[in-house]
Amino acid sequence: MISIHFPTEDEVREAYHQGEEAVVALFREMILNMHILAERVQKLEDRLASLWQRQQWKASFQRWSEQTGTQESAHIVPMSLREAP
């Protein structure tokens, strides 16, 4: 996993004193870090959505099986919703 670093106040002041190019480089690094974090958040949101969908399907099936008295679920669970071994 890539380490994320945001500049401290001292680093920002140092870049300011070094000049425009140092400030621009600092912002480039921050923008890159924000893109990395945005990708991580998106992946986590996708995983959570998938887990939520699985849980909703299980809850729905459980209600159905309780209503019908059916207990055998493995053969009708869609492959996309089955948990990995």
OpenMM code with the backbone's topology and positions (N, CA, C; nanometers):
from openmm import Vec3, app, unit

residues = "MET ILE SER ILE HIS PHE PRO THR GLU ASP GLU VAL ARG GLU ALA TYR HIS GLN GLY GLU GLU ALA VAL VAL ALA LEU PHE ARG GLU MET ILE LEU ASN MET HIS ILE LEU ALA GLU ARG VAL GLN LYS LEU GLU ASP ARG LEU ALA SER LEU TRP GLN ARG GLN GLN TRP LYS ALA SER PHE GLN ARG TRP SER GLU GLN THR GLY THR GLN GLU SER ALA HIS ILE VAL PRO MET SER LEU ARG GLU ALA PRO".split()
positions = [
    Vec3(0.0844, -0.1170, 0.0000),
    Vec3(0.0000, 0.0000, 0.0000),
    Vec3(0.0899, 0.1246, 0.0000),
    Vec3(0.0520, 0.2201, -0.0796),
    Vec3(0.1286, 0.3433, -0.0927),
    Vec3(0.1039, 0.4312, 0.0302),
    Vec3(0.2106, 0.4861, 0.0832),
    Vec3(0.2004, 0.5742, 0.1984),
    Vec3(0.1535, 0.7125, 0.1533),
    Vec3(0.0601, 0.7685, 0.2290),
    Vec3(0.0070, 0.9010, 0.1984),
    Vec3(0.0690, 1.0014, 0.2949),
    Vec3(0.1201, 1.1099, 0.2382),
    Vec3(0.1820, 1.2137, 0.3208),
    Vec3(0.1254, 1.3491, 0.2806),
    Vec3(0.0765, 1.4209, 0.3796),
    Vec3(0.0353, 1.5583, 0.3561),
    Vec3(0.1351, 1.6482, 0.4279),
    Vec3(0.1715, 1.7581, 0.3656),
    Vec3(0.2762, 1.8430, 0.4223),
    Vec3(0.2341, 1.9092, 0.5536),
    Vec3(0.3299, 1.9245, 0.6386),
    Vec3(0.3085, 1.9957, 0.7642),
    Vec3(0.3133, 2.1458, 0.7364),
    Vec3(0.2778, 2.2229, 0.8342),
    Vec3(0.2837, 2.3682, 0.8188),
    Vec3(0.4270, 2.4133, 0.7912),
    Vec3(0.5220, 2.3516, 0.8593),
    Vec3(0.6628, 2.3871, 0.8364),
    Vec3(0.7056, 2.3561, 0.6932),
    Vec3(0.6615, 2.2436, 0.6397),
    Vec3(0.6961, 2.2078, 0.5017),
    Vec3(0.6342, 2.3058, 0.4022),
    Vec3(0.5124, 2.3499, 0.4305),
    Vec3(0.4473, 2.4482, 0.3431),
    Vec3(0.5243, 2.5800, 0.3467),
    Vec3(0.5627, 2.6230, 0.4657),
    Vec3(0.6388, 2.7485, 0.4775),
    Vec3(0.7742, 2.7375, 0.4072),
    Vec3(0.8397, 2.6224, 0.4233),
    Vec3(0.9685, 2.6013, 0.3569),
    Vec3(0.9533, 2.6084, 0.2053),
    Vec3(0.8488, 2.5452, 0.1530),
    Vec3(0.8248, 2.5501, 0.0086),
    Vec3(0.7981, 2.6936, -0.0361),
    Vec3(0.7231, 2.7671, 0.0422),
    Vec3(0.6946, 2.9070, 0.0104),
    Vec3(0.8241, 2.9880, -0.0013),
    Vec3(0.9142, 2.9649, 0.0943),
    Vec3(1.0407, 3.0395, 0.0927),
    Vec3(1.1321, 2.9942, -0.0212),
    Vec3(1.1171, 2.8700, -0.0646),
    Vec3(1.1997, 2.8203, -0.1750),
    Vec3(1.1512, 2.8729, -0.3098),
    Vec3(1.0261, 2.9109, -0.3164),
    Vec3(0.9769, 2.9706, -0.4406),
    Vec3(0.8624, 2.8942, -0.5055),
    Vec3(0.8236, 2.9505, -0.6196),
    Vec3(0.7058, 2.9018, -0.6917),
    Vec3(0.7143, 2.7541, -0.7276),
    Vec3(0.8254, 2.7099, -0.7793),
    Vec3(0.8380, 2.5700, -0.8222),
    Vec3(0.8215, 2.4725, -0.7049),
    Vec3(0.8739, 2.5096, -0.5893),
    Vec3(0.8607, 2.4248, -0.4704),
    Vec3(0.7147, 2.4160, -0.4264),
    Vec3(0.6429, 2.5277, -0.4347),
    Vec3(0.5011, 2.5296, -0.3976),
    Vec3(0.4204, 2.4450, -0.4962),
    Vec3(0.4491, 2.4591, -0.6239),
    Vec3(0.3792, 2.3811, -0.7261),
    Vec3(0.4062, 2.2324, -0.7055),
    Vec3(0.5292, 2.1953, -0.6763),
    Vec3(0.5629, 2.0548, -0.6519),
    Vec3(0.4866, 2.0008, -0.5305),
    Vec3(0.4748, 2.0821, -0.4279),
    Vec3(0.4011, 2.0431, -0.3078),
    Vec3(0.2536, 2.0180, -0.3418),
    Vec3(0.1948, 2.1056, -0.4219),
    Vec3(0.0553, 2.0876, -0.4623),
    Vec3(0.0378, 1.9662, -0.5521),
    Vec3(0.1341, 1.9411, -0.6402),
    Vec3(0.1257, 1.8210, -0.7247),
    Vec3(0.1206, 1.6952, -0.6384),
    Vec3(0.2061, 1.6920, -0.5371),
    Vec3(0.2085, 1.5770, -0.4462),
    Vec3(0.0749, 1.5626, -0.3728),
    Vec3(0.0195, 1.6749, -0.3277),
    Vec3(-0.1080, 1.6700, -0.2564),
    Vec3(-0.2206, 1.6235, -0.3486),
    Vec3(-0.2216, 1.6705, -0.4714),
    Vec3(-0.3254, 1.6301, -0.5674),
    Vec3(-0.3144, 1.4809, -0.5968),
    Vec3(-0.1923, 1.4318, -0.6149),
    Vec3(-0.1717, 1.2890, -0.6368),
    Vec3(-0.2240, 1.2081, -0.5180),
    Vec3(-0.1930, 1.2538, -0.3974),
    Vec3(-0.2406, 1.1854, -0.2768),
    Vec3(-0.3927, 1.1857, -0.2688),
    Vec3(-0.4553, 1.2959, -0.3069),
    Vec3(-0.6015, 1.3016, -0.3048),
    Vec3(-0.6618, 1.2048, -0.4064),
    Vec3(-0.5990, 1.1907, -0.5220),
    Vec3(-0.6462, 1.0941, -0.6218),
    Vec3(-0.6329, 0.9509, -0.5688),
    Vec3(-0.5216, 0.9227, -0.5048),
    Vec3(-0.5006, 0.7892, -0.4462),
    Vec3(-0.6072, 0.7615, -0.3410),
    Vec3(-0.6329, 0.8592, -0.2546),
    Vec3(-0.7348, 0.8418, -0.1509),
    Vec3(-0.8739, 0.8261, -0.2122),
    Vec3(-0.9033, 0.9017, -0.3168),
    Vec3(-1.0335, 0.8900, -0.3830),
    Vec3(-1.0524, 0.7497, -0.4411),
    Vec3(-0.9467, 0.6931, -0.4999),
    Vec3(-0.9540, 0.5565, -0.5526),
    Vec3(-0.9782, 0.4557, -0.4414),
    Vec3(-0.9093, 0.4743, -0.3290),
    Vec3(-0.9282, 0.3846, -0.2146),
    Vec3(-1.0714, 0.3915, -0.1616),
    Vec3(-1.1232, 0.5126, -0.1502),
    Vec3(-1.2607, 0.5304, -0.1019),
    Vec3(-1.3581, 0.4629, -0.1985),
    Vec3(-1.3367, 0.4803, -0.3288),
    Vec3(-1.4253, 0.4185, -0.4276),
    Vec3(-1.4238, 0.2665, -0.4158),
    Vec3(-1.3053, 0.2089, -0.3981),
    Vec3(-1.2951, 0.0632, -0.3825),
    Vec3(-1.3675, 0.0172, -0.2569),
    Vec3(-1.3531, 0.0908, -0.1483),
    Vec3(-1.4226, 0.0554, -0.0242),
    Vec3(-1.5737, 0.0681, -0.0404),
    Vec3(-1.6181, 0.1737, -0.1078),
    Vec3(-1.7614, 0.1902, -0.1308),
    Vec3(-1.8162, 0.0765, -0.2172),
    Vec3(-1.7398, 0.0352, -0.3175),
    Vec3(-1.7820, -0.0769, -0.4021),
    Vec3(-1.7928, -0.2054, -0.3215),
    Vec3(-1.6952, -0.2291, -0.2347),
    Vec3(-1.6985, -0.3494, -0.1508),
    Vec3(-1.8172, -0.3466, -0.0558),
    Vec3(-1.8417, -0.2306, 0.0051),
    Vec3(-1.9554, -0.2187, 0.0961),
    Vec3(-2.0880, -0.2399, 0.0227),
    Vec3(-2.0997, -0.1847, -0.0963),
    Vec3(-2.2219, -0.2021, -0.1748),
    Vec3(-2.2433, -0.3496, -0.2076),
    Vec3(-2.1360, -0.4187, -0.2423),
    Vec3(-2.1445, -0.5612, -0.2722),
    Vec3(-2.1871, -0.6408, -0.1492),
    Vec3(-2.1274, -0.6088, -0.0345),
    Vec3(-2.1652, -0.6768, 0.0890),
    Vec3(-2.3100, -0.6481, 0.1254),
    Vec3(-2.3517, -0.5242, 0.1078),
    Vec3(-2.4892, -0.4867, 0.1377),
    Vec3(-2.5851, -0.5642, 0.0484),
    Vec3(-2.5518, -0.5726, -0.0812),
    Vec3(-2.6367, -0.6455, -0.1760),
    Vec3(-2.6477, -0.7918, -0.1342),
    Vec3(-2.5360, -0.8505, -0.0955),
    Vec3(-2.5360, -0.9897, -0.0515),
    Vec3(-2.6237, -1.0084, 0.0724),
    Vec3(-2.6103, -0.9156, 0.1675),
    Vec3(-2.6891, -0.9233, 0.2905),
    Vec3(-2.8375, -0.9061, 0.2613),
    Vec3(-2.8710, -0.8150, 0.1705),
    Vec3(-3.0112, -0.7951, 0.1340),
    Vec3(-3.0675, -0.9198, 0.0688),
    Vec3(-2.9892, -0.9828, -0.0190),
    Vec3(-3.0341, -1.1044, -0.0857),
    Vec3(-3.0546, -1.2144, 0.0172),
    Vec3(-2.9603, -1.2301, 0.1110),
    Vec3(-2.9722, -1.3333, 0.2139),
    Vec3(-3.0951, -1.3104, 0.3005),
    Vec3(-3.1179, -1.1847, 0.3410),
    Vec3(-3.2337, -1.1529, 0.4247),
    Vec3(-3.3627, -1.1806, 0.3488),
    Vec3(-3.3656, -1.1453, 0.2227),
    Vec3(-3.4826, -1.1698, 0.1391),
    Vec3(-3.5075, -1.3197, 0.1253),
    Vec3(-3.4017, -1.3956, 0.0998),
    Vec3(-3.4154, -1.5402, 0.0861),
    Vec3(-3.4597, -1.6024, 0.2179),
    Vec3(-3.4038, -1.5524, 0.3283),
    Vec3(-3.4398, -1.6071, 0.4589),
    Vec3(-3.5888, -1.5856, 0.4863),
    Vec3(-3.6397, -1.4673, 0.4544),
    Vec3(-3.7834, -1.4417, 0.4728),
    Vec3(-3.8645, -1.5364, 0.3857),
    Vec3(-3.8210, -1.5542, 0.2613),
    Vec3(-3.8916, -1.6438, 0.1693),
    Vec3(-3.8888, -1.7871, 0.2207),
    Vec3(-3.7710, -1.8322, 0.2670),
    Vec3(-3.7603, -1.9704, 0.3137),
    Vec3(-3.8425, -1.9926, 0.4402),
    Vec3(-3.8519, -1.8906, 0.5259),
    Vec3(-3.9355, -1.9028, 0.6448),
    Vec3(-4.0834, -1.9112, 0.6068),
    Vec3(-4.1231, -1.8362, 0.5048),
    Vec3(-4.2622, -1.8368, 0.4605),
    Vec3(-4.2991, -1.9678, 0.3923),
    Vec3(-4.2036, -2.0269, 0.3194),
    Vec3(-4.2332, -2.1485, 0.2431),
    Vec3(-4.1871, -2.2751, 0.3130),
    Vec3(-4.1086, -2.2605, 0.4172),
    Vec3(-4.0564, -2.3772, 0.4867),
    Vec3(-3.9376, -2.4409, 0.4163),
    Vec3(-3.8798, -2.3721, 0.3190),
    Vec3(-3.7656, -2.4236, 0.2437),
    Vec3(-3.6370, -2.3901, 0.3179),
    Vec3(-3.5508, -2.4893, 0.3340),
    Vec3(-3.4251, -2.4667, 0.4047),
    Vec3(-3.3037, -2.4854, 0.3143),
    Vec3(-3.3187, -2.5503, 0.2018),
    Vec3(-3.2051, -2.5757, 0.1130),
    Vec3(-3.1833, -2.4540, 0.0241),
    Vec3(-3.0743, -2.3840, 0.0490),
    Vec3(-3.0511, -2.2601, -0.0257),
    Vec3(-2.9317, -2.2664, -0.1194),
    Vec3(-2.8387, -2.3532, -0.0952),
    Vec3(-2.7124, -2.3510, -0.1702),
    Vec3(-2.7333, -2.3687, -0.3196),
    Vec3(-2.8305, -2.4498, -0.3594),
    Vec3(-2.8467, -2.4768, -0.5015),
    Vec3(-2.9162, -2.3645, -0.5778),
    Vec3(-2.9765, -2.2666, -0.5092),
    Vec3(-3.0443, -2.1596, -0.5818),
    Vec3(-2.9791, -2.0225, -0.5620),
    Vec3(-2.8716, -2.0176, -0.4888),
    Vec3(-2.8021, -1.8895, -0.4684),
    Vec3(-2.7227, -1.8578, -0.5946),
    Vec3(-2.7463, -1.7409, -0.6540),
    Vec3(-2.6711, -1.7049, -0.7741),
    Vec3(-2.5208, -1.7067, -0.7466),
    Vec3(-2.4439, -1.7494, -0.8439),
    Vec3(-2.2977, -1.7584, -0.8280),
    Vec3(-2.2385, -1.6233, -0.7884),
    Vec3(-2.2923, -1.5151, -0.8435),
    Vec3(-2.2359, -1.3829, -0.8133),
    Vec3(-2.2552, -1.3436, -0.6682),
    Vec3(-2.3493, -1.4102, -0.5991),
    Vec3(-2.3753, -1.3743, -0.4598),
    Vec3(-2.3185, -1.4755, -0.3613),
    Vec3(-2.2658, -1.5840, -0.4105),
    Vec3(-2.2085, -1.6840, -0.3202),
    Vec3(-2.0774, -1.6323, -0.2624),
    Vec3(-2.0556, -1.6642, -0.1374),
    Vec3(-1.9320, -1.6210, -0.0729),
    Vec3(-1.8158, -1.7083, -0.1198),
    Vec3(-1.7017, -1.6460, -0.1328),
    Vec3(-1.5815, -1.7194, -0.1754),
    Vec3(-1.5424, -1.8190, -0.0670),
    Vec3(-1.4899, -1.9353, -0.1083),
    Vec3(-1.4487, -2.0356, -0.0088),
    Vec3(-1.3329, -1.9899, 0.0757),
] * unit.nanometer
topology = app.Topology()
chain = topology.addChain("A")
for resn in residues:
    res = topology.addResidue(resn, chain)
    for name in ("N", "CA", "C"):
        topology.addAtom(name, app.Element.getBySymbol(name[0]), res)
